[in-house]
Amino acid sequence: MKDVLILGGTRFVGKKLVSLLLTKGYRVTIGTRGTTPDSFDGSVKRLTLDRADFQSLEEAVGSSEWDIVYDQICYTPESASYACRLLENKAERYIVTSSQSVYDFLDKELSESDFDPYSYSVTGHGNDLSYSEGKRLVEAVLFQQAKFPVCAVRFPIILGTDDYTKRLQFHIERIRDGIPIGVPNMDARISFIDSDEAASFLVWLGDKDLQGPINACSSGSISIRELLAAIEQEVGKEAQTLEQSEEQNRSPFGIPSSWHMTNGRAEQAGYQFRSLNSWLPKLIRELCSF
């Protein structure tokens, strides 16, 4: 039986990850601020901690050791450095949730080699960083400094009925209400993954010895035009779009050019991703029925 620590784990993908690991019979500890209620009752051990405070982490971790550590809430180089210091000799395997945001917009399918964290210069501090730069530096610190095996999972935008950011609902609501949506490039292609598969992939990865960055996305991509058309079909109204709009009406998927990934490294290692078309139309249908 494996001992697993999840930093985060009380909502969205983290919550599903906990449930899947419990199903596998693992002993699961979740480390959070303790402010978000969960339904795990006595099936998990809980550590109350502040991910951004070294002393808080040190006190919570203590002398415990884990077979796998999943870090769902690492956003700054400082937090990554804390993990390197605290988990040395305490983690057999460390899997950090990273992001497609580490990549620039390139006119190609993005592969892991398009951002190299092993040679990326570590400069800047958490409060001064964008989300994308924070994730680049998280990877850079971990891969350059950690004394334990690290894998960084580069997820695209994650969707699901339980997505608390409601980015897909944003488009449904505005199309339904006839509110123009700001979309700078209707033909830009984008990657997604659904929350169930994101959690399943993390569980699968925990049993492998893969290290380094790894893309995890549904097979295939979709243009913003195609996405809006799928919503139009369900809503029964035509989307009103503008290249520029007020900030509150700008699409969360409004990218200037195509931004989509290949999942070839994970598939070569044995994981078979679902196709985007196998779940996205159904999700749109479900959300439109709410």
VMD Tcl script that draws the C-alpha trace (Angstrom):
set ca {
  {0.00 0.00 0.00}
  {1.41 3.37 -1.02}
  {1.49 6.50 1.09}
  {0.53 9.60 -0.90}
  {0.58 13.29 -0.03}
  {-1.54 15.70 -2.06}
  {-0.88 19.39 -1.61}
  {-4.30 20.73 -2.47}
  {-7.01 18.17 -3.11}
  {-10.32 19.58 -1.91}
  {-11.77 20.79 -5.22}
  {-11.96 20.05 -8.95}
  {-9.15 17.79 -10.24}
  {-7.52 17.44 -6.83}
  {-10.75 16.17 -5.30}
  {-11.14 13.58 -8.06}
  {-7.51 12.57 -7.65}
  {-8.06 11.86 -3.96}
  {-11.13 9.73 -4.70}
  {-9.31 7.65 -7.32}
  {-6.32 7.05 -5.07}
  {-8.59 5.94 -2.22}
  {-10.27 3.51 -4.62}
  {-6.83 2.03 -5.31}
  {-6.38 1.47 -1.58}
  {-3.65 4.08 -1.07}
  {-3.16 5.87 2.24}
  {-3.85 9.51 1.35}
  {-2.85 12.66 3.18}
  {-4.08 16.04 1.97}
  {-2.29 19.26 2.86}
  {-4.43 22.41 2.67}
  {-5.28 25.56 4.59}
  {-8.22 23.63 6.01}
  {-10.77 26.22 4.89}
  {-12.51 24.23 2.12}
  {-14.87 21.49 3.29}
  {-14.60 18.05 1.69}
  {-16.54 14.80 1.75}
  {-13.65 12.46 2.58}
  {-14.53 12.22 6.30}
  {-12.06 9.89 8.02}
  {-10.74 8.26 4.84}
  {-7.84 10.73 4.54}
  {-5.32 12.25 6.89}
  {-5.25 16.04 6.91}
  {-2.37 18.47 7.32}
  {-3.21 22.13 7.84}
  {-0.58 24.30 6.18}
  {0.15 27.45 4.23}
  {1.79 26.42 0.94}
  {3.57 29.77 0.68}
  {5.06 29.69 4.19}
  {8.16 27.56 4.78}
  {7.75 27.26 8.54}
  {4.13 26.18 8.16}
  {5.14 23.51 5.66}
  {8.04 22.33 7.79}
  {5.84 21.91 10.85}
  {3.15 20.07 8.87}
  {5.51 17.72 7.04}
  {7.60 16.87 10.08}
  {9.39 13.55 9.69}
  {6.75 11.94 7.45}
  {7.72 10.20 4.21}
  {5.64 9.44 1.12}
  {5.88 7.22 -1.93}
  {4.28 9.92 -4.09}
  {3.73 13.63 -3.55}
  {1.27 15.40 -5.83}
  {1.64 19.18 -5.71}
  {-1.48 20.85 -7.06}
  {-0.78 24.31 -5.64}
  {2.78 25.28 -6.58}
  {2.72 28.65 -8.37}
  {5.97 30.42 -7.50}
  {9.70 29.64 -7.53}
  {9.75 30.17 -3.78}
  {7.14 27.44 -3.27}
  {9.11 25.12 -5.55}
  {12.26 25.83 -3.56}
  {10.42 24.97 -0.34}
  {9.45 21.61 -1.85}
  {13.06 20.90 -2.82}
  {14.25 21.60 0.70}
  {11.48 19.91 2.66}
  {10.94 16.77 0.60}
  {14.55 15.65 0.18}
  {14.69 12.08 1.50}
  {10.93 12.24 2.16}
  {9.46 11.78 -1.33}
  {10.14 8.82 -3.58}
  {8.36 10.58 -6.42}
  {7.09 14.15 -6.87}
  {4.49 15.16 -9.46}
  {3.72 18.85 -9.86}
  {0.75 20.21 -11.76}
  {2.16 22.59 -14.35}
  {0.48 24.21 -17.32}
  {0.40 24.69 -21.07}
  {0.99 28.32 -20.11}
  {4.74 27.64 -19.97}
  {4.68 27.70 -23.79}
  {4.76 30.74 -26.01}
  {2.33 30.98 -28.92}
  {3.99 29.10 -31.74}
  {2.66 28.17 -35.16}
  {2.89 24.43 -34.43}
  {1.75 21.68 -32.10}
  {3.60 22.27 -28.87}
  {5.82 19.50 -27.56}
  {7.77 19.26 -24.32}
  {10.98 20.47 -25.98}
  {9.39 23.85 -26.77}
  {10.11 24.95 -23.20}
  {13.30 23.75 -21.50}
  {13.13 24.20 -17.71}
  {16.56 22.65 -17.20}
  {18.31 25.67 -18.68}
  {15.77 28.40 -17.88}
  {17.19 31.21 -15.75}
  {15.61 31.46 -12.30}
  {14.91 35.13 -11.69}
  {11.96 37.04 -10.26}
  {9.75 36.66 -7.21}
  {6.25 35.32 -6.71}
  {4.43 38.60 -6.22}
  {5.90 40.06 -9.40}
  {5.16 37.16 -11.75}
  {2.41 36.35 -14.21}
  {0.81 32.93 -13.92}
  {2.72 31.64 -16.95}
  {6.09 32.93 -15.75}
  {5.40 31.54 -12.29}
  {4.86 28.08 -13.76}
  {8.01 28.33 -15.90}
  {10.04 29.17 -12.82}
  {8.39 26.45 -10.74}
  {9.56 23.89 -13.30}
  {13.01 25.47 -13.56}
  {13.59 25.36 -9.80}
  {12.34 21.80 -9.44}
  {14.30 20.33 -12.33}
  {17.47 22.20 -11.48}
  {17.44 21.82 -7.70}
  {15.37 18.82 -6.56}
  {17.26 15.79 -5.26}
  {14.25 13.51 -5.87}
  {12.54 12.38 -9.12}
  {10.26 15.10 -10.53}
  {7.61 15.04 -13.23}
  {5.77 18.22 -14.29}
  {2.38 17.66 -15.92}
  {1.59 20.37 -18.43}
  {-2.19 20.51 -18.57}
  {-4.13 22.74 -20.98}
  {-7.39 24.35 -19.84}
  {-9.29 21.72 -17.83}
  {-13.06 21.55 -18.31}
  {-15.87 19.78 -16.50}
  {-19.28 20.29 -14.95}
  {-17.41 20.93 -11.70}
  {-15.10 23.61 -13.13}
  {-15.34 26.39 -10.55}
  {-13.92 28.95 -13.02}
  {-16.97 28.42 -15.32}
  {-14.98 29.35 -18.42}
  {-17.12 27.27 -20.77}
  {-20.31 28.55 -19.12}
  {-19.07 32.09 -19.84}
  {-19.60 31.45 -23.56}
  {-22.90 29.62 -23.11}
  {-24.38 32.43 -21.04}
  {-23.33 35.20 -23.39}
  {-24.56 33.40 -26.48}
  {-27.86 32.69 -24.72}
  {-28.18 36.33 -23.62}
  {-27.01 37.85 -26.92}
  {-23.97 39.52 -25.34}
  {-20.99 39.98 -27.71}
  {-17.90 37.93 -26.87}
  {-14.40 39.28 -27.43}
  {-12.49 36.79 -29.60}
  {-9.25 38.06 -31.19}
  {-8.80 35.05 -33.49}
  {-11.75 32.80 -34.33}
  {-9.56 30.30 -36.16}
  {-6.98 29.82 -33.40}
  {-6.84 26.18 -32.32}
  {-6.72 25.21 -28.67}
  {-6.25 22.10 -26.50}
  {-8.43 20.94 -23.61}
  {-8.72 18.01 -21.22}
  {-11.68 17.02 -19.06}
  {-11.32 16.89 -15.29}
  {-11.98 13.15 -15.02}
  {-9.16 12.31 -17.40}
  {-6.81 14.83 -15.80}
  {-7.24 13.02 -12.47}
  {-6.95 9.58 -14.11}
  {-3.73 10.59 -15.84}
  {-2.20 11.76 -12.56}
  {-3.01 8.43 -10.94}
  {-1.52 6.52 -13.90}
  {1.61 8.67 -13.80}
  {2.13 7.96 -10.11}
  {2.80 4.31 -10.92}
  {5.36 5.11 -13.64}
  {8.99 6.15 -13.41}
  {8.70 8.96 -15.95}
  {10.58 12.14 -15.13}
  {10.74 15.58 -16.71}
  {7.93 17.59 -18.30}
  {5.01 15.78 -19.89}
  {2.03 17.15 -21.82}
  {-1.40 15.81 -20.88}
  {-4.28 16.79 -23.16}
  {-7.12 15.20 -25.06}
  {-6.23 13.98 -28.53}
  {-7.12 16.56 -31.16}
  {-7.71 20.29 -30.98}
  {-10.58 22.64 -31.77}
  {-10.79 26.17 -33.15}
  {-12.64 28.86 -31.23}
  {-14.99 29.13 -34.23}
  {-15.81 25.42 -34.02}
  {-16.30 25.62 -30.26}
  {-18.74 28.51 -30.54}
  {-20.60 26.73 -33.34}
  {-21.08 23.70 -31.08}
  {-22.52 25.94 -28.37}
  {-24.73 27.75 -30.91}
  {-26.22 24.43 -31.96}
  {-27.20 23.57 -28.39}
  {-28.38 27.04 -27.39}
  {-30.23 27.70 -30.65}
  {-28.78 31.19 -31.00}
  {-25.92 32.67 -32.99}
  {-22.88 33.96 -31.14}
  {-22.08 37.65 -31.43}
  {-18.32 38.14 -31.54}
  {-15.95 41.10 -31.62}
  {-12.19 41.16 -32.12}
  {-12.00 43.62 -29.24}
  {-14.40 44.05 -26.34}
  {-14.65 45.24 -22.77}
  {-12.60 43.12 -20.41}
  {-15.60 41.45 -18.75}
  {-16.75 40.10 -22.12}
  {-13.39 38.86 -23.41}
  {-13.36 35.13 -23.98}
  {-11.24 33.15 -21.48}
  {-10.24 31.17 -24.58}
  {-9.45 34.31 -26.56}
  {-5.94 33.54 -27.77}
  {-4.15 35.57 -30.47}
  {-3.00 32.49 -32.40}
  {-3.17 28.71 -32.20}
  {-2.01 27.25 -28.90}
  {-2.33 23.50 -28.79}
  {-0.20 20.59 -27.62}
  {0.85 17.12 -28.67}
  {0.47 14.33 -26.11}
  {2.91 12.03 -27.88}
  {5.34 11.51 -25.00}
  {2.62 10.25 -22.65}
  {1.09 8.04 -25.33}
  {4.47 6.53 -26.15}
  {4.76 5.66 -22.46}
  {1.46 3.80 -22.64}
  {-1.34 6.23 -21.78}
  {-4.15 6.51 -24.31}
  {-5.99 9.82 -24.15}
  {-9.62 10.19 -25.13}
  {-10.31 12.26 -28.23}
  {-11.65 15.76 -27.69}
  {-14.74 14.93 -29.76}
  {-15.60 12.00 -27.49}
  {-16.47 14.21 -24.51}
  {-16.62 17.94 -25.34}
  {-19.96 17.92 -27.24}
  {-21.55 15.99 -24.35}
  {-20.17 18.46 -21.80}
  {-21.53 21.40 -23.78}
  {-24.93 19.68 -23.89}
  {-24.88 19.13 -20.14}
  {-23.90 22.70 -19.34}
  {-26.52 24.10 -21.70}
  {-29.21 22.15 -19.85}
  {-28.48 23.81 -16.50}
}
mol new
graphics top color blue
foreach p $ca { graphics top sphere $p radius 0.5 }
foreach p [lrange $ca 0 end-1] q [lrange $ca 1 end] { graphics top cylinder $p $q radius 0.2 }
display resetview
